[in-house]
Amino acid sequence: MNGVAGYARVSTRDQAESLEAQKRALAGVGAQRVFADVISGARSGRPGLREALGWLREGDTLVVTRLDRLGRSTVDTLRTVAQLEAAGVRLKALDPQLDTGTPAGRLVVRTIASLAEWEREVIVERTREGLAHARRQGRVGGRPRVLSPASVDAVKAALESGLPVAEVALLHGVSRRTITRVRAGDYD
């Protein structure tokens, strides 16, 4: 008989009632073991999910109440789905109903994955266009330079005279990293 594990996650301890409701729902659909995390989806360390993935074997099923319980973003969720698929583990979500053991379920997951990939590509394209437009307008990104061109020349002269980086940084009121960037020629 193949194993069935459930996975539940809530963001805070205050949602204990929601966690218990998820656990009951998962047990109600035959989960032999229910793994849980009380942790923000934005944090990557989810020991309960790691433990569930370690428990599951090829042919087993992981059940979640909702697909978003698996990850902190669409990309993260799809990564977990791909990991399950590679291990030969079936995924079932209760709301909305999804089962990667069926052709329709696999189609839905692949459609979501395609949309997520498209979204990433659009964001990258828009970011590039925005940066190019800003450069054409004479704006540059990043933090403002702390050293003026005259100060950069003074730093170079101090370094050439043999002063240590830490001392030059102290004299100019900047970090040692800024001085090492000037020395390496990376400070435009």
Backbone as a printed PyTorch tensor [residue, N CA C, xyz], in Angstrom:
tensor([[[  0.8430,  -1.1910,   0.0000],
         [  0.0000,   0.0000,   0.0000],
         [  0.8780,   1.2410,   0.0000]],

        [[  0.5240,   2.1910,  -0.8180],
         [  1.2890,   3.4320,  -0.8960],
         [  0.9310,   4.3420,   0.2650]],

        [[  1.9370,   5.1110,   0.7010],
         [  1.7320,   6.0100,   1.8240],
         [  1.0710,   7.3150,   1.4150]],

        [[  0.3490,   7.8810,   2.3670],
         [ -0.2870,   9.1790,   2.1590],
         [  0.1190,  10.0690,   3.3190]],

        [[  0.7640,  11.1720,   2.9890],
         [  1.1650,  12.1450,   4.0110],
         [  0.4110,  13.4360,   3.7660]],

        [[  0.1520,  14.1450,   4.8390],
         [ -0.4630,  15.4580,   4.7320],
         [  0.5340,  16.5110,   5.1550]],

        [[  0.4050,  17.7010,   4.5970],
         [  1.2560,  18.8180,   5.0100],
         [  0.3740,  20.0290,   5.2500]],

        [[  0.5520,  20.6210,   6.4370],
         [ -0.2100,  21.8110,   6.8160],
         [  0.7690,  22.9010,   7.2080]],

        [[  0.3940,  24.1550,   6.9250],
         [  1.2510,  25.2760,   7.3210],
         [  0.3850,  26.4800,   7.6390]],

        [[  0.7680,  27.1560,   8.7260],
         [  0.1830,  28.4540,   9.0620],
         [  1.3290,  29.4110,   9.3390]],

        [[  1.0390,  30.7070,   9.2750],
         [  2.0870,  31.7160,   9.4150],
         [  2.4430,  32.0320,  10.8570]],

        [[  1.4640,  31.9940,  11.7480],
         [  1.7430,  32.3700,  13.1370],
         [  1.0700,  31.4040,  14.0910]],

        [[  1.5490,  31.4060,  15.3290],
         [  0.9590,  30.5610,  16.3680],
         [ -0.4950,  30.9540,  16.6380]],

        [[ -0.8420,  32.2020,  16.3330],
         [ -2.2140,  32.6680,  16.5460],
         [ -3.2000,  31.9340,  15.6440]],

        [[ -2.7000,  31.2830,  14.6190],
         [ -3.5750,  30.5830,  13.6810],
         [ -3.6740,  29.0980,  14.0050]],

        [[ -3.5100,  28.7600,  15.2850],
         [ -3.5370,  27.3580,  15.7080],
         [ -4.8400,  26.6730,  15.3040]],

        [[ -5.9440,  27.4090,  15.3540],
         [ -7.2410,  26.8460,  14.9710],
         [ -7.2270,  26.4430,  13.4960]],

        [[ -6.6400,  27.2930,  12.6540],
         [ -6.5320,  26.9880,  11.2310],
         [ -5.6500,  25.7630,  11.0090]],

        [[ -4.5670,  25.6680,  11.7730],
         [ -3.6650,  24.5230,  11.6520],
         [ -4.4060,  23.2390,  12.0200]],

        [[ -5.1540,  23.2840,  13.1050],
         [ -5.9100,  22.0970,  13.5230],
         [ -6.9640,  21.7280,  12.4810]],

        [[ -7.6000,  22.7310,  11.8790],
         [ -8.5960,  22.4650,  10.8320],
         [ -7.9340,  21.8010,   9.6240]],

        [[ -6.7390,  22.2760,   9.2520],
         [ -6.0120,  21.6570,   8.1410],
         [ -5.6740,  20.2060,   8.4760]],

        [[ -5.1790,  19.9810,   9.7010],
         [ -4.8060,  18.6210,  10.1120],
         [ -6.0160,  17.6830,  10.0720]],

        [[ -7.1710,  18.1610,  10.5550],
         [ -8.3900,  17.3360,  10.5270],
         [ -8.7890,  17.0110,   9.0850]],

        [[ -8.7210,  18.0100,   8.2140],
         [ -9.0860,  17.7910,   6.8070],
         [ -8.1510,  16.7710,   6.1610]],

        [[ -6.8670,  16.8640,   6.4670],
         [ -5.8870,  15.9460,   5.8810],
         [ -6.0820,  14.5270,   6.4110]],

        [[ -6.3350,  14.4100,   7.7060],
         [ -6.6000,  13.0880,   8.2870],
         [ -7.8890,  12.5160,   7.6960]],

        [[ -8.8570,  13.3920,   7.4300],
         [-10.1370,  12.9640,   6.8740],
         [-10.0460,  12.3910,   5.4710]],

        [[ -8.9880,  12.7210,   4.7470],
         [ -8.8250,  12.1660,   3.3940],
         [ -7.7930,  11.0410,   3.3680]],

        [[ -7.4530,  10.5350,   4.5580],
         [ -6.6130,   9.3450,   4.6250],
         [ -5.1320,   9.5530,   4.8500]],

        [[ -4.7200,  10.7480,   5.2550],
         [ -3.2910,  10.9580,   5.5240],
         [ -2.8800,  10.1090,   6.7290]],

        [[ -1.8850,   9.2620,   6.5300],
         [ -1.3900,   8.4190,   7.6130],
         [ -0.5500,   9.2270,   8.5930]],

        [[  0.1450,  10.2170,   8.0540],
         [  0.9410,  11.1300,   8.8790],
         [  0.7040,  12.5300,   8.3810]],

        [[  0.6280,  13.4640,   9.3150],
         [  0.4640,  14.8670,   8.9510],
         [  1.6660,  15.6340,   9.4830]],

        [[  2.3420,  16.3060,   8.5970],
         [  3.4960,  17.1310,   8.9430],
         [  3.0360,  18.5830,   8.9180]],

        [[  3.6000,  19.4000,   9.8030],
         [  3.1130,  20.7810,   9.8850],
         [  4.2410,  21.7480,  10.1950]],

        [[  4.0400,  22.9730,   9.7550],
         [  4.9460,  24.0770,  10.0740],
         [  4.1180,  25.2580,  10.5420]],

        [[  4.6070,  25.9110,  11.5920],
         [  4.0380,  27.1860,  12.0380],
         [  5.1320,  28.1990,  11.7530]],

        [[  5.1050,  28.7140,  10.5360],
         [  6.1960,  29.5750,  10.0820],
         [  5.7120,  30.3720,   8.8830]],

        [[  6.2340,  31.5510,   8.7250],
         [  5.8490,  32.3910,   7.5950],
         [  6.2580,  31.7280,   6.2920]],

        [[  5.3940,  31.8290,   5.2930],
         [  5.7270,  31.2990,   3.9750],
         [  6.9030,  32.0120,   3.3550]],

        [[  7.2070,  33.2300,   3.8430],
         [  8.3220,  33.9970,   3.2930],
         [  9.6620,  33.4480,   3.7600]],

        [[  9.6450,  32.6240,   4.7810],
         [ 10.8950,  32.0390,   5.2690],
         [ 11.0990,  30.6970,   4.5940]],

        [[ 12.3260,  30.4400,   4.1970],
         [ 12.5750,  29.2330,   3.4140],
         [ 12.6970,  27.9830,   4.2700]],

        [[ 13.0450,  28.1000,   5.5370],
         [ 13.2280,  26.9260,   6.3690],
         [ 11.8950,  26.3730,   6.8370]],

        [[ 11.4590,  25.2810,   6.2560],
         [ 10.2030,  24.6580,   6.6640],
         [ 10.4960,  23.2160,   7.0510]],

        [[ 10.8580,  23.0050,   8.3170],
         [ 11.2620,  21.6640,   8.7470],
         [ 10.1770,  20.6090,   8.5590]],

        [[  8.9190,  20.9810,   8.7560],
         [  7.8360,  20.0130,   8.5710],
         [  7.7530,  19.5250,   7.1350]],

        [[  7.9000,  20.4390,   6.1830],
         [  7.8660,  20.0500,   4.7710],
         [  9.0830,  19.1940,   4.4270]],

        [[ 10.2490,  19.5870,   4.9430],
         [ 11.4560,  18.7710,   4.6990],
         [ 11.2680,  17.3540,   5.2340]],

        [[ 10.6810,  17.2550,   6.4330],
         [ 10.4490,  15.9390,   7.0330],
         [  9.4560,  15.1310,   6.1900]],

        [[  8.4060,  15.7890,   5.7080],
         [  7.4210,  15.1040,   4.8560],
         [  8.0830,  14.5870,   3.5830]],

        [[  8.9040,  15.4290,   2.9580],
         [  9.5840,  15.0190,   1.7240],
         [ 10.5180,  13.8430,   1.9830]],

        [[ 11.1210,  13.8040,   3.1640],
         [ 11.9870,  12.6850,   3.5240],
         [ 11.2090,  11.4010,   3.7910]],

        [[  9.9990,  11.5320,   4.2760],
         [  9.1530,  10.3790,   4.6100],
         [  8.5500,   9.7400,   3.3660]],

        [[  8.2110,  10.5590,   2.3870],
         [  7.5270,  10.0780,   1.1850],
         [  8.4460,   9.2370,   0.2970]],

        [[  7.8750,   8.2210,  -0.3230],
         [  8.5980,   7.3510,  -1.2460],
         [  7.8770,   7.3420,  -2.5970]],

        [[  8.5450,   6.8290,  -3.6030],
         [  7.9420,   6.7380,  -4.9300],
         [  6.6070,   6.0080,  -4.8400]],

        [[  5.5880,   6.5910,  -5.4660],
         [  4.2560,   6.0020,  -5.4400],
         [  3.3770,   6.5440,  -4.3230]],

        [[  3.9780,   7.2550,  -3.3600],
         [  3.2180,   7.8570,  -2.2570],
         [  2.5040,   9.1170,  -2.7310]],

        [[  1.6700,   9.6570,  -1.8450],
         [  0.9030,  10.8640,  -2.1500],
         [  1.0760,  11.8790,  -1.0310]],

        [[  1.2880,  13.1320,  -1.4110],
         [  1.2980,  14.2390,  -0.4520],
         [  0.0120,  15.0220,  -0.6650]],

        [[ -0.7220,  15.2540,   0.4240],
         [ -1.9820,  15.9840,   0.3460],
         [ -1.8370,  17.3000,   1.1000]],

        [[ -2.3020,  18.3820,   0.4900],
         [ -2.3360,  19.6990,   1.1380],
         [ -3.7580,  20.2350,   1.0210]],

        [[ -4.1440,  21.0820,   1.9710],
         [ -5.4940,  21.6450,   1.8840],
         [ -5.5850,  22.6320,   0.7310]],

        [[ -4.5230,  23.4190,   0.5580],
         [ -4.4590,  24.3750,  -0.5580],
         [ -3.0430,  24.3450,  -1.1150]],

        [[ -2.9260,  24.5740,  -2.4020],
         [ -1.6320,  24.5320,  -3.0750],
         [ -0.6540,  25.5540,  -2.5010]],

        [[ -1.1530,  26.7180,  -2.0600],
         [ -0.2510,  27.7550,  -1.5520],
         [  0.3990,  27.3780,  -0.2240]],

        [[ -0.0210,  26.2970,   0.3970],
         [  0.6160,  25.8240,   1.6310],
         [  2.0110,  25.2750,   1.3370]],

        [[  2.2770,  24.9170,   0.0890],
         [  3.5590,  24.3030,  -0.2770],
         [  4.7050,  25.2880,  -0.4190]],

        [[  4.4130,  26.5610,  -0.6880],
         [  5.5110,  27.4860,  -0.9450],
         [  5.1490,  28.9140,  -0.6630]],

        [[  6.1790,  29.7500,  -0.6350],
         [  5.9940,  31.1660,  -0.3180],
         [  5.7140,  32.0070,  -1.5620]],

        [[  5.8180,  31.3750,  -2.7270],
         [  5.5430,  32.0660,  -3.9870],
         [  5.1750,  31.0060,  -5.0190]],

        [[  4.6940,  31.4450,  -6.1540],
         [  4.3560,  30.5060,  -7.2220],
         [  5.5920,  29.7170,  -7.6360]],

        [[  6.6990,  30.4130,  -7.7810],
         [  7.9420,  29.7530,  -8.2070],
         [  8.3730,  28.7160,  -7.1780]],

        [[  8.3260,  29.0820,  -5.8910],
         [  8.7190,  28.1590,  -4.8280],
         [  7.7810,  26.9500,  -4.7970]],

        [[  6.4850,  27.1930,  -4.9450],
         [  5.5090,  26.1000,  -4.9600],
         [  5.7860,  25.1640,  -6.1320]],

        [[  6.0470,  25.7330,  -7.2990],
         [  6.3230,  24.9070,  -8.4760],
         [  7.6130,  24.1120,  -8.3160]],

        [[  8.5890,  24.6950,  -7.6280],
         [  9.8360,  23.9740,  -7.3520],
         [  9.5410,  22.7330,  -6.5040]],

        [[  8.6970,  22.9090,  -5.4910],
         [  8.3350,  21.7820,  -4.6310],
         [  7.5450,  20.7460,  -5.4210]],

        [[  6.6290,  21.1970,  -6.2730],
         [  5.8490,  20.2770,  -7.1130],
         [  6.7910,  19.4860,  -8.0230]],

        [[  7.7710,  20.1540,  -8.6090],
         [  8.7390,  19.4730,  -9.4840],
         [  9.5540,  18.4530,  -8.6930]],

        [[  9.9130,  18.8130,  -7.4610],
         [ 10.6670,  17.8960,  -6.6000],
         [  9.8280,  16.6430,  -6.3160]],

        [[  8.5510,  16.8360,  -6.0420],
         [  7.6590,  15.6960,  -5.7990],
         [  7.5400,  14.8350,  -7.0520]],

        [[  7.3630,  15.4910,  -8.1920],
         [  7.2230,  14.7710,  -9.4590],
         [  8.4750,  13.9490,  -9.7570]],

        [[  9.6450,  14.5410,  -9.5320],
         [ 10.9070,  13.8360,  -9.7860],
         [ 11.0610,  12.6160,  -8.8810]],

        [[ 10.4900,  12.6980,  -7.6760],
         [ 10.5810,  11.5860,  -6.7280],
         [  9.4740,  10.5570,  -6.9530]],

        [[  8.5950,  10.8200,  -7.9350],
         [  7.5030,   9.8910,  -8.2010],
         [  6.3860,   9.9780,  -7.1760]],

        [[  6.2640,  11.1400,  -6.5280],
         [  5.2380,  11.3480,  -5.5040],
         [  4.0830,  12.1350,  -6.1100]],

        [[  2.8980,  11.6630,  -5.8770],
         [  1.6740,  12.3050,  -6.3650],
         [  1.2990,  13.4280,  -5.4010]],

        [[  0.7710,  14.5120,  -5.9280],
         [  0.3340,  15.6400,  -5.1060],
         [ -1.1600,  15.8210,  -5.2700]],

        [[ -1.8400,  15.9660,  -4.1290],
         [ -3.2710,  16.2750,  -4.1580],
         [ -3.5000,  17.5260,  -3.3280]],

        [[ -4.2710,  18.4520,  -3.8900],
         [ -4.7080,  19.6370,  -3.1500],
         [ -6.2230,  19.5290,  -3.0230]],

        [[ -6.7380,  19.9190,  -1.8640],
         [ -8.1750,  19.8040,  -1.6260],
         [ -8.9610,  20.9950,  -2.1530]],

        [[ -8.3530,  22.1910,  -2.1050],
         [ -9.0790,  23.4020,  -2.5180],
         [ -8.1520,  24.3330,  -3.2760]],

        [[ -8.2680,  24.4820,  -4.5710],
         [ -9.1740,  23.7410,  -5.4380],
         [ -8.6530,  22.3280,  -5.6420]],

        [[ -9.5320,  21.4350,  -6.0330],
         [ -9.1290,  20.0430,  -6.1940],
         [ -8.1090,  19.9180,  -7.3170]],

        [[ -6.9980,  19.2950,  -6.9710],
         [ -5.9070,  19.1050,  -7.9250],
         [ -5.2480,  17.7800,  -7.6010]],

        [[ -4.9390,  16.9990,  -8.6180],
         [ -4.2920,  15.7100,  -8.4210],
         [ -3.3000,  15.5160,  -9.5610]],

        [[ -1.9990,  15.5570,  -9.2310],
         [ -0.9850,  15.4100, -10.2820],
         [ -0.8900,  13.9760, -10.7930]],

        [[ -1.6910,  13.0910, -10.2160],
         [ -1.7440,  11.7190, -10.7120],
         [ -2.6870,  11.5690, -11.8940]],

        [[ -3.3490,  12.6670, -12.2640],
         [ -4.2660,  12.6310, -13.4100],
         [ -3.7330,  13.5450, -14.5130]],

        [[ -4.0990,  13.2680, -15.7560],
         [ -3.6640,  14.1510, -16.8400],
         [ -4.1340,  15.5920, -16.6330]],

        [[ -5.3650,  15.7720, -16.1640],
         [ -5.8850,  17.1290, -15.9450],
         [ -5.0870,  17.8490, -14.8570]],

        [[ -4.7290,  17.1370, -13.8050],
         [ -3.9390,  17.7400, -12.7250],
         [ -2.5640,  18.1560, -13.2050]],

        [[ -1.9340,  17.2950, -14.0050],
         [ -0.6170,  17.6390, -14.5480],
         [ -0.7160,  18.8340, -15.4850]],

        [[ -1.8020,  18.9020, -16.2630],
         [ -2.0150,  20.0340, -17.1620],
         [ -2.1260,  21.3330, -16.3660]],

        [[ -2.8840,  21.3120, -15.2870],
         [ -3.0530,  22.5110, -14.4610],
         [ -1.7070,  22.9680, -13.9050]],

        [[ -0.9170,  22.0360, -13.3770],
         [  0.3910,  22.3960, -12.8130],
         [  1.2970,  22.9580, -13.8970]],

        [[  1.3050,  22.3380, -15.0580],
         [  2.1630,  22.8380, -16.1450],
         [  1.6970,  24.2020, -16.6400]],

        [[  0.3970,  24.4260, -16.6420],
         [ -0.1350,  25.7370, -17.0350],
         [  0.3050,  26.7990, -16.0390]],

        [[  0.2000,  26.4800, -14.7580],
         [  0.6420,  27.4190, -13.7190],
         [  2.1360,  27.6980, -13.8780]],

        [[  2.9160,  26.6410, -14.1340],
         [  4.3650,  26.8040, -14.3090],
         [  4.6660,  27.6940, -15.5090]],

        [[  3.9390,  27.4880, -16.5990],
         [  4.1550,  28.3130, -17.7920],
         [  3.8250,  29.7690, -17.5240]],

        [[  2.7310,  30.0080, -16.8210],
         [  2.3520,  31.3860, -16.4880],
         [  3.3840,  32.0350, -15.5670]],

        [[  3.9010,  31.2710, -14.6180],
         [  4.9180,  31.8170, -13.7110],
         [  6.1930,  32.1630, -14.4770]],

        [[  6.5890,  31.2890, -15.4050],
         [  7.7800,  31.5630, -16.2130],
         [  7.5640,  32.7980, -17.0780]],

        [[  6.3960,  32.9120, -17.6960],
         [  6.0640,  34.0840, -18.5040],
         [  6.1180,  35.3440, -17.6500]],

        [[  5.5510,  35.2780, -16.4440],
         [  5.5540,  36.4350, -15.5470],
         [  6.9870,  36.8670, -15.2150]],

        [[  7.8620,  35.8980, -14.9250],
         [  9.2690,  36.2140, -14.6380],
         [  9.9190,  36.9040, -15.8320]],

        [[  9.6720,  36.3820, -17.0390],
         [ 10.2620,  36.9670, -18.2450],
         [  9.7650,  38.3890, -18.4750]],

        [[  8.4860,  38.6270, -18.2450],
         [  7.9190,  39.9680, -18.4170],
         [  8.5400,  40.9340, -17.4120]],

        [[  8.7010,  40.4970, -16.1720],
         [  9.3040,  41.3540, -15.1420],
         [ 10.7370,  41.7050, -15.5150]],

        [[ 11.5070,  40.7130, -15.9730],
         [ 12.8930,  40.9610, -16.3800],
         [ 12.9280,  41.9530, -17.5380]],

        [[ 12.0560,  41.7550, -18.5190],
         [ 12.0190,  42.6500, -19.6840],
         [ 11.6640,  44.0790, -19.2700]],

        [[ 10.6620,  44.2210, -18.4210],
         [ 10.2610,  45.5610, -17.9680],
         [ 11.3620,  46.2260, -17.1540]],

        [[ 12.0400,  45.4510, -16.3380],
         [ 13.1400,  45.9980, -15.5380],
         [ 14.2510,  46.5040, -16.4450]],

        [[ 14.6160,  45.6990, -17.4380],
         [ 15.6670,  46.1210, -18.3850],
         [ 15.2690,  47.3970, -19.1130]],

        [[ 14.0160,  47.4330, -19.5740],
         [ 13.5380,  48.6240, -20.2850],
         [ 13.5680,  49.8490, -19.3740]],

        [[ 13.1470,  49.6810, -18.1320],
         [ 13.1380,  50.7910, -17.1760],
         [ 14.5370,  51.2970, -16.8780]],

        [[ 15.4850,  50.3770, -16.7080],
         [ 16.8720,  50.7790, -16.4520],
         [ 17.4710,  51.4850, -17.6630]],

        [[ 17.1880,  50.9740, -18.8570],
         [ 17.7050,  51.6090, -20.0760],
         [ 17.1280,  53.0090, -20.2240]],

        [[ 15.8400,  53.1640, -19.9530],
         [ 15.2000,  54.4800, -20.0280],
         [ 15.8310,  55.4360, -19.0110]],

        [[ 16.0600,  54.9570, -17.8070],
         [ 16.6680,  55.7990, -16.7690],
         [ 18.0770,  56.2230, -17.1800]],

        [[ 18.8450,  55.3000, -17.7660],
         [ 20.2020,  55.6470, -18.2220],
         [ 20.1540,  56.7040, -19.3180]],

        [[ 19.1880,  56.5650, -20.2420],
         [ 19.0460,  57.5670, -21.3070],
         [ 18.6880,  58.9360, -20.7310]],

        [[ 18.0140,  58.9540, -19.6070],
         [ 17.6380,  60.2080, -18.9450],
         [ 18.7690,  60.7460, -18.0650]],

        [[ 19.8860,  59.9940, -18.0170],
         [ 21.0310,  60.4390, -17.2280],
         [ 20.9970,  59.9860, -15.7770]],

        [[ 20.0420,  59.1430, -15.4260],
         [ 19.9680,  58.6430, -14.0520],
         [ 20.6850,  57.3070, -13.9760]],

        [[ 21.3900,  57.1190, -12.8860],
         [ 22.0440,  55.8380, -12.6550],
         [ 21.5230,  55.2760, -11.3470]],

        [[ 21.4900,  53.9680, -11.2560],
         [ 20.9940,  53.3230, -10.0460],
         [ 22.0730,  53.2020,  -8.9920]],

        [[ 21.6870,  52.6480,  -7.8950],
         [ 22.6280,  52.4110,  -6.8120],
         [ 22.7420,  53.5890,  -5.8680]],

        [[ 23.5900,  53.3990,  -4.8870],
         [ 23.7980,  54.4430,  -3.8980],
         [ 24.6570,  55.5550,  -4.4830]],

        [[ 24.4590,  56.7710,  -3.9860],
         [ 25.2980,  57.8750,  -4.4710],
         [ 26.7530,  57.6650,  -4.0370]],

        [[ 27.6660,  58.1420,  -4.8530],
         [ 29.0910,  58.0370,  -4.5420],
         [ 29.4140,  58.8940,  -3.3300]],

        [[ 30.2480,  58.3470,  -2.4410],
         [ 30.6190,  59.1100,  -1.2430],
         [ 31.8930,  59.9190,  -1.4570]],

        [[ 32.6460,  59.5560,  -2.4760],
         [ 33.8920,  60.2760,  -2.7580],
         [ 33.7510,  61.0950,  -4.0390]],

        [[ 34.1510,  62.3370,  -3.9710],
         [ 34.1790,  63.1830,  -5.1660],
         [ 35.3850,  62.7740,  -6.0070]],

        [[ 35.4320,  63.1900,  -7.2690],
         [ 36.6100,  62.8770,  -8.0920],
         [ 37.9140,  63.3620,  -7.4460]],

        [[ 37.8910,  64.5290,  -6.8030],
         [ 39.0990,  65.0440,  -6.1340],
         [ 39.4850,  64.1370,  -4.9680]],

        [[ 38.4780,  63.6420,  -4.2280],
         [ 38.7560,  62.7450,  -3.1010],
         [ 39.3220,  61.4160,  -3.5850]],

        [[ 38.8280,  60.9380,  -4.7290],
         [ 39.3550,  59.6940,  -5.2930],
         [ 40.8340,  59.8700,  -5.6130]],

        [[ 41.1900,  61.0180,  -6.2000],
         [ 42.6060,  61.2960,  -6.4970],
         [ 43.4280,  61.3350,  -5.2180]],

        [[ 42.8800,  61.9360,  -4.1560],
         [ 43.5870,  62.0240,  -2.8730],
         [ 43.7750,  60.6320,  -2.2680]],

        [[ 42.7660,  59.7770,  -2.3900],
         [ 42.8620,  58.4050,  -1.8790],
         [ 43.9510,  57.6540,  -2.6330]],

        [[ 43.9690,  57.7930,  -3.9630],
         [ 44.9930,  57.1150,  -4.7640],
         [ 46.3880,  57.5720,  -4.3630]],

        [[ 46.5410,  58.8780,  -4.1500],
         [ 47.8490,  59.4170,  -3.7440],
         [ 48.2520,  58.8690,  -2.3780]],

        [[ 47.3030,  58.7990,  -1.4480],
         [ 47.6040,  58.2890,  -0.1070],
         [ 48.0120,  56.8180,  -0.1680]],

        [[ 47.3260,  56.0490,  -0.9860],
         [ 47.6640,  54.6350,  -1.1280],
         [ 49.0420,  54.4640,  -1.7600]],

        [[ 49.3360,  55.2950,  -2.7790],
         [ 50.6380,  55.2170,  -3.4450],
         [ 51.7750,  55.5950,  -2.5090]],

        [[ 51.4710,  56.4460,  -1.5190],
         [ 52.5170,  56.8460,  -0.5690],
         [ 52.7680,  55.7740,   0.4830]],

        [[ 51.9420,  54.7150,   0.4620],
         [ 52.1780,  53.6060,   1.3770],
         [ 51.2860,  53.5670,   2.6040]],

        [[ 50.3460,  54.4870,   2.7160],
         [ 49.4460,  54.4510,   3.8700],
         [ 48.5680,  53.1960,   3.8010]],

        [[ 48.3030,  52.5620,   4.9420],
         [ 47.4420,  51.3750,   4.9490],
         [ 45.9900,  51.7410,   4.6000]],

        [[ 45.2730,  50.7940,   4.0430],
         [ 43.8850,  50.9950,   3.6270],
         [ 43.0380,  51.4950,   4.7920]],

        [[ 43.1830,  50.8840,   5.9640],
         [ 42.3720,  51.2660,   7.1270],
         [ 42.5980,  52.7260,   7.4950]],

        [[ 43.8450,  53.1800,   7.4230],
         [ 44.1600,  54.5660,   7.7770],
         [ 43.5910,  55.5410,   6.7390]],

        [[ 43.6900,  55.1800,   5.4600],
         [ 43.1440,  56.0320,   4.3960],
         [ 41.6220,  56.1300,   4.5520]],

        [[ 40.9870,  55.0080,   4.8840],
         [ 39.5310,  55.0010,   5.0860],
         [ 39.1500,  55.9170,   6.2380]],

        [[ 39.8990,  55.8500,   7.3140],
         [ 39.6320,  56.6920,   8.4850],
         [ 39.8110,  58.1700,   8.1430]],

        [[ 40.8640,  58.4880,   7.4070],
         [ 41.1250,  59.8770,   7.0240],
         [ 40.0040,  60.4690,   6.1620]],

        [[ 39.4150,  59.6450,   5.3080],
         [ 38.3900,  60.1320,   4.3770],
         [ 36.9620,  59.8600,   4.8550]],

        [[ 36.8350,  59.1840,   5.9910],
         [ 35.5070,  58.9260,   6.5500],
         [ 34.6650,  57.9630,   5.7360]],

        [[ 35.3200,  56.9760,   5.1390],
         [ 34.6060,  55.9740,   4.3480],
         [ 35.0280,  54.5850,   4.8070]],

        [[ 34.3770,  53.5790,   4.2760],
         [ 34.7120,  52.2080,   4.6630],
         [ 35.9960,  51.7400,   3.9770]],

        [[ 36.5930,  50.6990,   4.5570],
         [ 37.7860,  50.1050,   3.9370],
         [ 37.4220,  49.5330,   2.5670]],

        [[ 36.2080,  49.0240,   2.4360],
         [ 35.7690,  48.4630,   1.1530],
         [ 35.7880,  49.5330,   0.0570]],

        [[ 35.3710,  50.7550,   0.3750],
         [ 35.4040,  51.8430,  -0.6090],
         [ 36.8380,  52.0960,  -1.0530]],

        [[ 37.7550,  52.1060,  -0.1030],
         [ 39.1710,  52.3500,  -0.4300],
         [ 39.7230,  51.2180,  -1.2940]],

        [[ 39.3770,  49.9740,  -0.9700],
         [ 39.8830,  48.8580,  -1.7890],
         [ 39.2840,  48.8970,  -3.1940]],

        [[ 38.0590,  49.4120,  -3.3300],
         [ 37.4730,  49.5660,  -4.6630],
         [ 38.2160,  50.6360,  -5.4550]],

        [[ 38.5970,  51.7300,  -4.7900],
         [ 39.3820,  52.7770,  -5.4660],
         [ 40.7100,  52.1810,  -5.9150]],

        [[ 41.3670,  51.4500,  -5.0120],
         [ 42.6670,  50.8480,  -5.3190],
         [ 42.5630,  49.8800,  -6.4990]],

        [[ 41.4530,  49.1290,  -6.5890],
         [ 41.2760,  48.1470,  -7.6610],
         [ 40.7910,  48.7810,  -8.9600]],

        [[ 40.4530,  50.0720,  -8.9180],
         [ 39.9670,  50.7480, -10.1180],
         [ 38.4850,  50.5190, -10.3720]],

        [[ 37.7510,  50.0440,  -9.3460],
         [ 36.3200,  49.7670,  -9.4920],
         [ 35.4420,  50.9180,  -9.0210]],

        [[ 36.0250,  52.0490,  -8.7260],
         [ 35.2640,  53.1840,  -8.2220],
         [ 35.2700,  54.2580,  -9.2890]],

        [[ 34.1870,  54.3240, -10.0570],
         [ 34.1330,  55.2890, -11.1710],
         [ 33.6920,  56.6430, -10.6990]]])
